[in-house]
């Protein structure tokens, strides 16, 4: 009986460790690029943190009933967790900060995002023409910049883009 209890505790510990360990950023991106190549899509990489309200808002908007199918049809979307508070560092994807730096977003606020082609080459990022991170677009000009970038990196129709614009402008 004691041996069964020890084995059960060991298995529980191993499962807990595995579920708490985050996937590495390189593995997440490698899988996304493989899928993007197979599906002839680009990769939408969103950098996020658990404390970031704008990140959660952007997630809700992109995953809304009105928008999700548009993003799913045109992008393989992945989230990399960065810039967590000290007590939540375990939520970060190992190596994600290096990709954030590679995409020139280390000094930007969150969310920061980048769109890669299916070979991993940066096509666009969340900086507008003025060099400002639009992050989760909320103003007319930010949403217009976001729509311009989506138009350049996807096969979204004007009708699709209008719906996305409406969702991102809604309060």
Secondary structure, 3 states (H helix, E strand, C coil): CHHHHHHHHHHHHHHHHHHHCCCCHHHHHHHHHHHHHHHCCEEEEEEECCCCHHHHHHHHHHCCCCCHHHHHHHEEEEEEECCCCHHHHHHCCCCHHHHHHHCCCCCCCCCEEEEECCCCCEEEECECCCCCECCCCCCHHHHHHHHHHHHHHCCCCHHHHHHHHHHHHCC
